[in-house]
């Protein structure tokens, strides 16, 4: 079973993602970017869902650090944000995100993205 690291600080959003994904994926969760970075090292997930607005270390910085490390840079990172500001998509790609979704999440689009990155 593929492993997804969810880095999300809003409990409601985390619960929603867990409910959507728990039947099909092994899930690991972090509530801030620093813990997310630590779990990326220790858990070696197949994909990371990274909220961009996080405490301790934001998702922008956590993603930059993941993509700067040769041991982790191959892991796809899908950035998540409820701040659909002009330029955020470009900023996410510049930080190293492989993809970007805005909240509230479109379940069908999320599963399409997961399928494309996690196909065997």
C-alpha distance (Angstrom), angle and dihedral (degrees) to the residues before:
residue distance angle dihedral
X1 . . .
X2 3.81 . .
X3 3.80 116.9 .
X4 3.81 123.1 -133.0
X5 3.79 124.2 -168.1
X6 3.81 110.9 -149.9
X7 3.81 114.1 -160.5
X8 3.81 105.6 -169.2
X9 3.80 130.3 138.0
X10 3.82 99.7 -166.9
X11 3.80 107.5 87.5
X12 3.81 94.4 -150.6
X13 3.82 92.0 52.9
X14 3.80 91.6 45.9
X15 3.81 91.7 49.7
X16 3.80 90.8 50.0
X17 3.81 92.3 51.3
X18 3.80 91.7 46.8
X19 3.81 91.5 50.9
X20 3.81 91.1 49.0
X21 3.80 96.2 46.6
X22 3.80 110.4 26.7
X23 3.82 95.7 90.7
X24 3.80 94.3 54.3
X25 3.81 105.6 30.8
X26 3.78 142.3 38.5
X27 3.80 105.0 -114.1
X28 3.79 132.9 -152.2
X29 3.81 120.4 179.7
X30 3.78 138.8 -158.9
X31 3.80 129.3 -177.9
X32 3.81 98.6 -152.3
X33 3.78 137.6 33.5
X34 3.80 96.3 -110.3
X35 3.80 92.7 54.6
X36 3.80 89.0 43.5
X37 3.80 89.9 55.1
X38 3.82 91.0 48.8
X39 3.81 90.8 50.0
X40 3.80 91.4 48.2
X41 3.82 87.0 60.2
X42 3.79 97.5 42.3
X43 3.81 100.6 37.3
X44 3.82 101.5 33.6
X45 3.83 94.1 -150.8
X46 3.78 122.5 -158.8
X47 3.82 90.6 -129.0
X48 3.81 138.5 5.6
X49 3.81 126.2 -142.1
X50 3.82 101.6 -158.1
X51 3.78 123.9 -168.6
X52 3.78 106.8 -149.5
X53 3.83 98.9 -147.8
X54 3.80 103.6 64.4
X55 3.80 136.7 146.3
X56 3.83 124.5 -113.4
X57 3.83 93.0 16.2
X58 3.79 119.8 11.8
X59 3.78 122.9 -128.8
X60 3.79 91.9 -108.1
X61 3.81 92.1 61.4
X62 3.80 95.0 38.6
X63 3.81 89.6 53.0
X64 3.82 92.2 47.7
X65 3.81 89.9 52.9
X66 3.81 93.3 46.8
X67 3.80 92.1 50.0
X68 3.83 92.2 45.2
X69 3.81 92.2 57.6
X70 3.82 115.6 83.4
X71 3.83 89.9 -149.0
X72 3.83 92.9 57.3
X73 3.80 107.9 23.7
X74 3.82 93.1 94.2
X75 3.83 91.4 63.8
X76 3.82 110.4 100.9
X77 3.80 113.0 -123.4
X78 3.79 119.8 -158.7
X79 3.79 109.9 -163.7
X80 3.81 117.5 -142.0
X81 3.77 125.6 -161.6
X82 3.77 139.9 163.0
X83 3.80 88.0 -160.6
X84 3.78 101.0 88.1
X85 3.78 93.3 -177.7
X86 3.78 122.0 158.7
X87 3.79 108.0 -90.5
X88 3.82 97.0 21.1
X89 3.79 93.0 110.5
X90 3.80 90.9 53.6
X91 3.80 90.6 44.8
X92 3.82 89.9 52.7
X93 3.80 92.0 52.4
X94 3.81 90.7 46.5
X95 3.83 89.0 53.4
X96 3.81 88.5 54.4
X97 3.80 103.9 -97.0
X98 3.76 112.9 152.5
X99 3.78 90.8 -151.8
X100 3.81 140.1 -0.5
X101 3.81 134.3 -143.9
X102 3.78 130.1 -176.3
X103 3.79 125.4 -137.1
X104 2.90 136.5 -84.3
X105 3.79 82.5 57.4
X106 3.77 121.6 -131.3
X107 3.83 100.1 -131.5
X108 3.79 93.9 -152.2
X109 3.80 92.6 50.4
X110 3.81 91.1 46.8
X111 3.80 91.7 53.6
X112 3.81 91.2 46.5
X113 3.81 90.1 53.7
X114 3.80 92.7 45.9
X115 3.80 90.9 49.7
X116 3.80 91.6 50.6
X117 3.81 93.9 51.0
X118 3.79 98.8 37.3
X119 3.78 102.3 42.7
X120 3.78 112.9 131.2
